[in-house]
Amino acid sequence: MRTPDTVLLIFYFGLMVGVGVYFARYMKTLDLYFVGGKKLPWWLGGVSFLMSFVSALSIVVYAAMGYTYGLVSVTLYAVSVPACLITSALFARRWHRAGVSTPVEFLERRFSVGLRQVFAWSGIPLKVIDEGLKIIAVGLFVSKGLGMSLTAAILVTGIVIIVYTALGGLWAVFITDFIQFVLVTAAVLLLLPLSLGEAGGIRSFVARAPEGFFHPFHAPYTGFYLLGFVLLVSLSMSGNWSLVQRFYAARSEKDARRVGWSAAVLFLLLPPVWIFAGMAARVWLPGNWAEHNDPQYVYAEISR
């Protein structure tokens, strides 16, 4: 990576920390820290919902799936649209109406302190794994871009995320999510035509793609599998602590639903863009690339 690119990446990490430092001065109450004072605009909530669910992990994994399996990866990600609509219709207003600062607080009110403790402590290992995978995904990009070890990239990324989140609370998360959304959208919209260009254009890409590459369904991803996947993603969205925060941090019950509706639209439009870029890379990356490199690096390789 050239020096200007390195400086830009360092500036980005500095900006993330700066957002946390800025909002730290306003975090005077637990309500502001955990719920943002319930003043979250629905459009910002929708963007934050998308970015909290997507993360770099989704970009890395689904671009790799597109590279390996083809169009079925778009089909699999598309289940997030009905899942988001179901979650918004059934649970958005209810989460807002609960009037809680954290999801486990609801468990204490509805059941007991003991059950709250059980869910809080039992949820830690899963969150460590989930967030750890997301940090690893970001580390893949940083490692590939800066030419540093993956371990060092993961440490730097993890420290930056912890710092701005711990300092600035939920508002720091909302704003950094929006900044990242703008950057990610610009990047994926740029990389798709570039990847298609390297493939020789759409016609060349279609002609050179492996047989069955554009089938939206194939074993083991059958219709029955997709129905089960919709149910699984719906349950995940409706009970995921970081996602439901966007519902009860909204300004009103109506806005809570709008958070979900806007997120569903973004799920429909954005993910196919980076998946198609990964699919196009199948025909222009060197033939031996996949043999000597993990397909999980494919989007970082496209970016490089």
C-alpha positions as CSV (number, residue, x, y, z in Angstrom):
1,M,0.0,0.0,0.0
2,R,1.3,3.5,-0.8
3,T,1.9,6.1,1.8
4,P,-1.2,8.2,1.0
5,D,-3.4,5.1,1.4
6,T,-1.8,4.4,4.8
7,V,-2.3,7.9,6.0
8,L,-6.0,7.8,4.9
9,L,-6.6,4.6,6.8
10,I,-4.9,6.0,9.9
11,F,-7.1,9.1,9.6
12,Y,-10.2,6.9,9.4
13,F,-9.3,5.1,12.7
14,G,-8.5,8.5,14.2
15,L,-11.9,9.8,13.1
16,M,-13.7,6.9,14.8
17,V,-11.9,7.5,18.1
18,G,-12.6,11.2,17.7
19,V,-16.4,10.6,17.5
20,G,-16.2,8.7,20.7
21,V,-14.2,11.5,22.4
22,Y,-16.7,14.1,21.2
23,F,-19.8,12.3,22.5
24,A,-18.1,11.4,25.8
25,R,-18.9,14.9,27.1
26,Y,-22.6,14.4,26.7
27,M,-22.8,10.9,28.4
28,K,-24.0,12.2,31.7
29,T,-26.8,9.7,32.4
30,L,-27.4,5.9,31.8
31,D,-30.3,6.8,29.6
32,L,-28.1,8.8,27.2
33,Y,-25.4,6.2,27.3
34,F,-27.5,3.1,26.6
35,V,-30.6,4.5,24.8
36,G,-29.4,7.8,23.3
37,G,-32.1,9.7,25.2
38,K,-34.7,8.0,22.9
39,K,-34.1,10.6,20.3
40,L,-32.8,8.4,17.5
41,P,-34.2,9.6,14.0
42,W,-35.8,6.6,12.2
43,W,-33.5,7.1,9.1
44,L,-30.4,7.0,11.1
45,G,-31.8,4.0,13.1
46,G,-32.4,2.2,9.8
47,V,-28.8,2.8,8.7
48,S,-27.4,1.7,12.1
49,F,-29.6,-1.4,12.1
50,L,-28.2,-2.4,8.7
51,M,-24.6,-1.8,9.7
52,S,-25.0,-3.6,13.0
53,F,-26.3,-6.6,11.2
54,V,-24.1,-6.5,8.1
55,S,-20.6,-5.6,9.5
56,A,-17.4,-6.4,7.6
57,L,-18.1,-10.1,8.4
58,S,-21.1,-10.2,6.1
59,I,-19.1,-8.5,3.3
60,V,-16.2,-10.9,3.6
61,V,-18.3,-14.1,4.0
62,Y,-20.9,-13.4,1.3
63,A,-18.5,-12.1,-1.2
64,A,-16.5,-15.3,-0.7
65,M,-19.7,-17.3,-1.1
66,G,-20.5,-15.4,-4.3
67,Y,-17.0,-16.2,-5.6
68,T,-17.3,-19.8,-4.7
69,Y,-21.0,-20.7,-5.3
70,G,-22.5,-17.9,-7.4
71,L,-25.9,-16.4,-7.4
72,V,-27.3,-18.6,-4.6
73,S,-25.3,-16.4,-2.2
74,V,-27.5,-13.4,-3.2
75,T,-30.6,-15.6,-2.6
76,L,-29.4,-16.5,0.9
77,Y,-28.7,-12.9,1.9
78,A,-32.1,-11.8,0.5
79,V,-33.9,-13.6,3.3
80,S,-32.8,-10.7,5.5
81,V,-35.5,-8.6,3.8
82,P,-38.6,-10.6,4.8
83,A,-36.9,-11.3,8.2
84,C,-36.5,-7.6,8.8
85,L,-40.1,-6.9,7.7
86,I,-41.4,-9.6,10.0
87,T,-39.3,-8.4,13.0
88,S,-40.5,-4.8,12.4
89,A,-44.1,-5.7,12.1
90,L,-44.2,-7.9,15.2
91,F,-41.6,-6.5,17.6
92,A,-40.5,-2.9,16.8
93,R,-43.4,-1.2,18.6
94,R,-43.4,-3.7,21.5
95,W,-39.7,-3.1,22.1
96,H,-40.2,0.6,22.2
97,R,-43.3,0.3,24.4
98,A,-41.2,-1.8,26.9
99,G,-39.4,1.4,28.0
100,V,-36.2,-0.3,28.9
101,S,-32.5,0.7,28.7
102,T,-31.2,-2.8,27.9
103,P,-32.9,-6.0,26.7
104,V,-32.1,-7.9,29.9
105,E,-33.8,-5.2,31.9
106,F,-37.0,-6.4,30.3
107,L,-36.4,-9.9,31.6
108,E,-36.1,-8.6,35.2
109,R,-39.3,-6.6,34.9
110,R,-41.2,-9.5,33.3
111,F,-39.7,-12.4,35.3
112,S,-37.0,-12.0,38.0
113,V,-33.5,-10.7,38.7
114,G,-32.2,-14.3,38.6
115,L,-33.4,-14.8,35.1
116,R,-31.8,-11.5,34.0
117,Q,-28.5,-12.6,35.5
118,V,-28.7,-16.0,33.7
119,F,-29.3,-14.4,30.3
120,A,-26.7,-11.7,30.9
121,W,-23.9,-14.1,31.8
122,S,-24.9,-16.8,29.4
123,G,-24.9,-14.3,26.5
124,I,-21.3,-13.2,27.0
125,P,-19.6,-16.2,25.3
126,L,-21.9,-15.9,22.3
127,K,-21.3,-12.1,22.0
128,V,-17.5,-12.6,22.4
129,I,-17.6,-15.1,19.4
130,D,-20.0,-13.0,17.3
131,E,-18.1,-9.7,17.8
132,G,-14.8,-11.5,17.5
133,L,-15.7,-12.8,14.1
134,K,-16.6,-9.2,13.0
135,I,-13.3,-7.8,14.2
136,I,-11.5,-10.6,12.4
137,A,-13.3,-9.6,9.2
138,V,-12.2,-6.0,9.5
139,G,-8.7,-7.2,10.3
140,L,-8.6,-9.1,7.0
141,F,-9.0,-5.8,5.1
142,V,-6.5,-3.9,7.3
143,S,-4.0,-6.8,7.1
144,K,-4.3,-7.0,3.3
145,G,-4.1,-3.3,2.8
146,L,-1.3,-2.4,5.2
147,G,0.7,-5.6,4.7
148,M,0.7,-6.3,8.4
149,S,0.1,-9.5,10.3
150,L,-3.6,-10.5,10.8
151,T,-3.0,-10.6,14.5
152,A,-1.7,-7.1,14.7
153,A,-4.6,-5.8,12.5
154,I,-7.2,-7.5,14.7
155,L,-5.6,-5.9,17.8
156,V,-5.6,-2.4,16.3
157,T,-9.2,-2.8,15.0
158,G,-10.5,-4.2,18.3
159,I,-8.9,-1.4,20.4
160,V,-10.3,1.3,18.2
161,I,-13.9,-0.1,18.4
162,I,-13.7,-0.6,22.2
163,V,-12.4,3.0,22.7
164,Y,-15.1,4.9,20.7
165,T,-17.9,2.7,22.0
166,A,-16.9,2.9,25.6
167,L,-16.4,6.7,25.5
168,G,-19.3,7.8,23.4
169,G,-22.1,5.3,24.2
170,L,-24.9,4.6,21.8
171,W,-24.7,7.9,20.0
172,A,-21.0,7.3,19.1
173,V,-22.1,3.9,17.7
174,F,-25.0,5.6,15.6
175,I,-22.7,8.2,14.1
176,T,-19.8,5.8,13.4
177,D,-22.3,3.4,11.8
178,F,-23.5,6.3,9.5
179,I,-19.9,7.2,8.6
180,Q,-19.1,3.6,7.8
181,F,-22.3,3.2,5.8
182,V,-21.3,6.2,3.6
183,L,-17.8,4.8,3.1
184,V,-19.0,1.2,2.5
185,T,-21.7,2.3,0.0
186,A,-19.2,4.4,-2.0
187,A,-16.7,1.6,-2.0
188,V,-19.0,-1.2,-3.1
189,L,-20.6,1.0,-5.8
190,L,-17.1,1.7,-7.1
191,L,-15.8,-1.9,-6.9
192,L,-18.7,-3.6,-8.7
193,P,-18.1,-1.9,-12.1
194,L,-14.3,-2.2,-11.6
195,S,-14.7,-6.0,-11.0
196,L,-17.0,-6.4,-13.9
197,G,-14.5,-4.4,-16.0
198,E,-11.7,-6.8,-15.1
199,A,-14.0,-9.6,-16.1
200,G,-14.3,-8.1,-19.6
201,G,-17.9,-6.8,-19.1
202,I,-21.2,-8.4,-18.2
203,R,-21.3,-10.5,-21.4
204,S,-17.8,-11.9,-20.9
205,F,-18.5,-12.5,-17.2
206,V,-21.6,-14.5,-18.0
207,A,-19.9,-16.5,-20.8
208,R,-16.8,-17.3,-18.7
209,A,-18.6,-18.2,-15.4
210,P,-18.8,-21.8,-14.3
211,E,-21.8,-23.9,-15.2
212,G,-24.8,-23.3,-12.8
213,F,-23.1,-20.2,-11.4
214,F,-26.3,-18.1,-11.9
215,H,-28.8,-20.6,-10.5
216,P,-30.6,-18.9,-7.6
217,F,-31.2,-22.3,-5.9
218,H,-29.2,-25.5,-5.7
219,A,-28.5,-28.2,-3.2
220,P,-28.2,-28.0,-0.3
221,Y,-29.9,-24.5,-0.4
222,T,-33.4,-25.6,-1.3
223,G,-36.7,-23.8,-0.8
224,F,-37.2,-25.7,2.5
225,Y,-33.8,-24.6,3.7
226,L,-34.6,-20.9,2.8
227,L,-37.8,-21.0,4.8
228,G,-35.9,-22.3,7.8
229,F,-33.3,-19.6,7.2
230,V,-36.0,-16.9,7.2
231,L,-37.2,-18.1,10.5
232,L,-33.7,-18.3,12.0
233,V,-32.8,-14.7,10.8
234,S,-36.2,-13.4,12.0
235,L,-35.5,-14.8,15.5
236,S,-32.0,-13.4,15.4
237,M,-33.1,-9.9,14.5
238,S,-36.0,-9.7,17.0
239,G,-33.9,-10.8,19.9
240,N,-30.4,-9.5,19.1
241,W,-29.5,-7.0,21.8
242,S,-27.6,-4.6,19.5
243,L,-30.4,-4.6,16.9
244,V,-33.4,-4.1,19.2
245,Q,-31.6,-1.2,20.8
246,R,-32.5,0.7,17.6
247,F,-36.2,0.0,18.1
248,Y,-36.4,1.3,21.7
249,A,-34.0,4.2,21.1
250,A,-36.3,5.6,18.4
251,R,-38.4,8.8,19.2
252,S,-41.8,7.0,19.0
253,E,-43.4,3.6,18.3
254,K,-44.1,4.8,14.8
255,D,-40.5,5.7,14.3
256,A,-39.4,2.3,15.7
257,R,-41.3,0.6,12.9
258,R,-39.8,3.0,10.4
259,V,-36.4,2.0,11.6
260,G,-37.2,-1.6,10.4
261,W,-38.8,-0.6,7.2
262,S,-35.9,1.6,6.1
263,A,-33.4,-1.2,7.1
264,A,-35.3,-3.7,4.9
265,V,-35.0,-1.4,1.9
266,L,-31.3,-1.1,2.5
267,F,-31.0,-4.9,2.8
268,L,-32.7,-5.2,-0.5
269,L,-30.4,-2.7,-2.4
270,L,-26.9,-2.9,-0.9
271,P,-25.7,-6.5,-0.3
272,P,-26.2,-7.7,-3.9
273,V,-23.7,-5.0,-5.0
274,W,-20.7,-6.5,-3.1
275,I,-21.8,-10.1,-3.7
276,F,-21.9,-9.5,-7.5
277,A,-18.4,-8.0,-7.3
278,G,-17.2,-11.2,-5.6
279,M,-19.0,-13.3,-8.3
280,A,-17.3,-11.4,-11.1
281,A,-13.9,-11.9,-9.5
282,R,-14.3,-15.6,-10.2
283,V,-13.4,-15.1,-13.8
284,W,-10.6,-12.5,-13.6
285,L,-8.5,-13.4,-10.6
286,P,-5.6,-15.7,-11.5
287,G,-6.6,-19.3,-12.0
288,N,-4.5,-20.5,-9.1
289,W,-5.5,-17.7,-6.7
290,A,-8.1,-19.7,-4.9
291,E,-5.8,-22.7,-4.6
292,H,-3.2,-20.7,-2.7
293,N,-5.4,-18.1,-0.9
294,D,-8.4,-18.4,1.4
295,P,-11.6,-17.3,-0.5
296,Q,-12.4,-15.2,2.6
297,Y,-9.8,-12.8,1.3
298,V,-11.5,-12.3,-2.0
299,Y,-13.1,-9.0,-1.3
300,A,-9.9,-7.6,0.2
301,E,-8.1,-8.8,-2.9
302,I,-10.6,-7.0,-5.1
303,S,-10.2,-3.9,-3.1
304,R,-6.4,-4.1,-3.3
